[in-house]
């Protein structure tokens, strides 16, 4: 086996892969996780807007501009 992997240099996704492959010792990783501080109180909500949602909103706004009352009742 190559040099052991230091758990502080990996994230959750890579850790899962390393654990499956046997490249990372599960007990070492668990000890590392347990030493991490709880930062829940410092978290903030994040709102994500997808690009196609922006385009739909822009199209909707463009349609609204054309619906203004021009005084011409045809």
C-alpha positions in Angstrom: 0.0 0.0 0.0 1.2 3.5 -0.8 1.6 6.3 1.8 -1.4 6.6 4.1 -3.8 9.4 3.2 -4.2 12.2 5.7 -7.9 12.6 6.4 -7.6 16.4 6.8 -6.6 16.6 3.1 -9.8 15.0 1.7 -13.5 15.8 1.6 -16.5 13.6 2.2 -16.8 12.5 -1.5 -13.2 11.4 -1.9 -13.1 9.9 1.6 -15.9 7.6 0.6 -14.0 6.4 -2.5 -10.8 6.0 -0.5 -12.6 4.0 2.2 -14.2 1.7 -0.5 -10.8 1.1 -2.1 -9.1 0.5 1.2 -6.8 3.5 0.7 -8.0 5.1 3.9 -8.4 3.5 7.3 -12.0 3.9 8.5 -11.0 4.2 12.2 -8.5 7.0 11.5 -11.1 8.8 9.4 -13.8 8.5 12.1 -11.3 9.9 14.7 -10.6 12.8 12.4 -14.3 13.5 11.9 -15.0 13.5 15.6 -12.3 16.1 16.2 -13.9 18.6 13.8 -15.7 21.5 15.4 -19.5 21.9 15.0 -19.9 25.0 12.9 -23.6 24.8 12.5 -24.2 28.2 14.1 -21.9 29.8 11.6 -23.8 28.5 8.5 -25.9 30.6 6.3 -28.7 29.6 3.9 -27.8 29.6 0.2 -30.3 30.2 -2.6 -29.4 28.8 -6.0 -31.1 30.0 -9.2 -30.6 27.9 -12.3 -29.6 29.6 -15.6 -32.8 28.4 -17.4 -34.9 29.8 -14.6 -33.3 33.2 -15.2 -34.1 32.9 -18.9 -37.7 32.1 -18.2 -38.0 35.1 -15.8 -36.5 37.4 -18.5 -38.9 36.0 -21.1 -41.8 36.5 -18.7 -40.7 40.1 -18.1 -40.4 40.8 -21.8 -43.9 39.5 -22.4 -45.3 41.8 -19.6 -43.7 44.8 -21.2 -45.7 44.2 -24.5 -49.0 43.8 -22.6 -49.1 47.4 -21.4 -52.3 49.2 -22.1 -51.7 51.5 -25.1 -55.2 52.8 -25.2 -55.9 51.1 -28.5 -58.8 48.7 -28.0 -58.9 46.6 -31.1 
